[in-house]
């Protein structure tokens, strides 16, 4: 018996018991739908975290200056300016695992344009900082080396700042006041969005390092910077870069072997990777729970196929009498189980995709549906059909034709 | 006439737990191609067991069975299925048609397992339905047909693969006298027109009048094997009472 014919017979047999067939399918529909929705939720979360990691800049290390201790009170990291511009230059030029390094000064400053004003974090740094953070300019130009050398009164605005101060006006070329000094806006940065913890990365202003040192953040400690942003040469060299920086700075700061570091190196990507890992675990967990319902659906198929085989004992007997071999009967019932599970799988996919759209609409939760997830759950449904259909089909195939014909 | 069936010392014993039940105790029988014969006997005489073995639905425990000169006693399940498909047509007392399946598709059924193309399948099934006088009813479901018509569909199904042997197990057991005569008429005509061998199993002496050979079983052995001149079903049919309205009563 060839396949199209077997398929036709299977469809006909299933059509005879529409209610029963659709209820059996429902198990698979729910199973596949749940698997797809859960995978969509899990990978949506993962994708969002990956996006955030990418928005921070890739292979990013932050070197923070040390903490101060005064009369038993310990201040946090960065409270003592132990890092210098020279440290940053040494890191950039001497270390093999480091691609770029940029010294950073920062503080909150009030920015005024016309009758608008806005308080934001102002960073003073070298042009490399935007390379490190993977942050292109969408309008105007970036800060360039000559700005730093000449301590030019220019600034780059983050998208949030530009929106709040200028609205619809093109900010490039306009003059804003930062701490009462006039700065020309030379460019606007592209949108980066929020960090994992909800901080708006676009609420920021960049000025040249030297300008920041002289005008905005004072010269309390000449040549001192609050932190150094570092980009390692690749994801694999992150740890090496961290070790090299530590070694270099301990040497430069003349720290003896038994003394603590007067700086700290933060690996932000690592923290995010942990978050990504937990999203992955969540995704697997959700998928596994959903798979259980698919499994239950499979047991439903087996149950119904067993009933069907018993009910149709006489039909099996007739088919055997006119020359059906065991394998013809096996195929017939296996194809029936397969058709049940695959049709269920297709409906389940539609339902799962719909459900994940609904979830992302209603709960503002990002969902991501990949072709792989669809193919996987579809073939999983088929596998369930074959696995749970095999036993009833084999039972049918091994019937004795005489007894099957006599069955009432 | 050539030899179609030869069985030698055929024996079948059923094992029901510890108890051994002998159903056939050494049967020797030869059936020529083109015979129309009846196997008779009370229930428990072994005639059904004999039928099942002849029909390749069952295997003997002892002895040998030659069908068209070939020993089929040692064949596998699949090989027996092949022989049933190619060489044997079955007609049962309870018709055994597939419900909710048209007469045409019921007749086509053996060809499904024979890799016949759909066009040829349709054509041969229509021919077989014409032979049994059911042209025009090919799309009826069994539930829309009378008992006699259902049995004719079953005969068409038995014919469709052009078998060398038709085995009919109490084919008239569920039918009234007139319809039984009609069925016997079909068998007689098939036997004469195409020389097909037909073996009937029956316990009705009336029916056995229309065959040319009666083999009587008792206690698992052949006790009588007579040849004689059969009655013509067609003649008796013309004198029988008028047919009951189709689908009525």
Interface residues (C-beta under 8 A of the other chain):
Chain A: X1 X2 X5 X16 X314 X315 X317 X318 X319 X320 X321 X322 X323 X324 X325 X326 X327 X328 X401 X402 X405
Chain B: X52 X55 X57 X58 X77 X78 X81 X82 X84 X85 X86 X90 X92 X96 X97 X98 X100 X109 X110 X112 X113 X114 X115 X157 X161
